[in-house]
């Protein structure tokens, strides 16, 4: 949600009530942490995804990249482009390391994350107990 849309939504609320976050995982509310974090999201480049599709295909059919014909490469690139249309900006993979620019290029998207404030309450289910 854009900042302007959030402000508009909040301005529609009459009075000055508390604004809380709903935590659907534990089915409880939490206060908003006043420390809003700025982050840069990234999106994998099409060229990186094309290389991934080509290398994956080579691995599956047990051939070297140089042995691929032009039609197969074109088809794999077409599949990569179709898949890339659905990619969204998100946190970068923390394991990319020095290949960051190769994977993500230069384009970034600045976002602000609003987080719930720790409530020091406990939730338990069949998987165990957690404090939130």
C-alpha positions in Angstrom: 0.0 0.0 0.0 1.3 3.4 -0.9 1.9 5.9 2.0 -0.7 8.3 0.5 -3.3 5.5 0.4 -2.6 4.5 4.0 -2.9 8.2 5.1 -6.2 8.5 3.2 -7.6 5.3 4.8 -6.5 6.5 8.3 -8.1 10.0 7.7 -11.5 8.3 7.0 -11.5 7.0 10.6 -13.5 9.3 12.9 -12.0 10.4 16.2 -8.6 9.3 17.5 -8.9 5.5 18.2 -5.9 3.2 18.7 -4.7 1.6 15.5 -3.6 -2.0 16.0 -2.3 -4.8 13.8 -4.2 -8.0 13.6 -1.9 -11.1 13.8 -3.9 -13.8 12.0 -1.4 -16.5 12.9 -2.1 -16.2 16.6 -5.5 -14.6 16.2 -4.7 -11.7 18.4 -3.9 -8.0 18.0 -0.6 -6.2 18.5 0.5 -2.6 18.9 2.5 -1.1 16.0 6.2 -0.7 16.6 7.0 3.0 16.1 10.4 2.1 14.5 9.4 1.9 10.8 12.2 0.2 8.8 13.2 1.3 5.3 14.3 -1.5 3.0 15.2 -1.9 -0.6 13.5 -4.7 -2.4 14.9 -6.3 -5.6 13.6 -8.4 -8.5 15.7 -11.0 -10.3 16.7 -9.9 -13.8 15.3 -11.7 -16.8 18.8 -12.6 -18.0 19.6 -14.3 -14.7 16.3 -16.3 -15.0 17.1 -17.3 -18.6 20.5 -18.6 -17.5 18.9 -20.6 -14.7 16.3 -22.2 -17.1 19.1 -23.1 -19.6 21.4 -24.6 -16.9 18.5 -26.5 -15.3 17.6 -27.9 -18.7 21.2 -28.9 -19.4 21.3 -30.6 -16.0 18.1 -32.5 -16.6 19.1 -33.9 -20.0 22.8 -34.3 -19.1 24.4 -32.1 -21.8 26.6 -29.1 -21.9 25.3 -25.7 -22.6 27.4 -25.5 -25.8 25.5 -28.5 -27.1 22.1 -26.8 -27.0 20.5 -25.8 -30.4 19.2 -22.3 -31.0 15.6 -23.4 -31.0 15.9 -25.0 -27.5 17.6 -21.9 -26.2 14.9 -19.7 -27.7 12.1 -21.9 -26.2 13.8 -21.8 -22.7 14.2 -18.0 -22.9 10.5 -17.7 -23.8 9.5 -19.8 -20.8 11.8 -17.7 -18.6 10.2 -14.5 -19.9 6.7 -15.9 -19.2 7.7 -16.8 -15.7 9.5 -13.5 -15.1 6.2 -11.6 -15.7 4.9 -13.0 -12.4 8.1 -12.0 -10.4 7.6 -9.3 -7.8 10.0 -7.1 -5.8 11.0 -8.8 -2.6 13.9 -9.2 -0.2 17.1 -10.2 -1.9 18.5 -13.7 -1.4 21.1 -13.3 1.4 23.3 -16.0 -0.1 24.0 -14.3 -3.4 27.1 -12.5 -2.2 29.3 -10.9 -4.8 27.0 -12.0 -7.7 24.3 -9.6 -6.5 24.4 -7.3 -9.5 24.3 -10.3 -11.9 21.2 -11.6 -10.2 19.3 -8.3 -9.5 20.9 -5.6 -11.6 20.5 -2.0 -10.6 16.7 -1.6 -10.2 15.4 -1.5 -6.6 12.2 -0.5 -4.9 12.2 1.3 -1.6 9.7 0.1 0.9 8.9 0.8 4.5 8.0 -2.1 6.8 5.6 -1.5 9.7 6.1 -4.2 12.3 4.0 -5.4 15.3 5.4 -4.5 18.7 6.2 -7.4 20.9 3.3 -8.1 23.2 5.0 -10.7 25.4 2.0 -13.0 25.0 2.2 -16.7 24.3 0.4 -18.8 21.7 0.5 -22.6 21.7 -0.8 -25.1 19.2 0.1 -28.7 18.2 3.5 -27.5 16.9 4.5 -25.9 20.1 4.6 -22.6 21.9 5.7 -19.2 20.7 5.9 -15.8 22.2 4.8 -12.8 20.2 
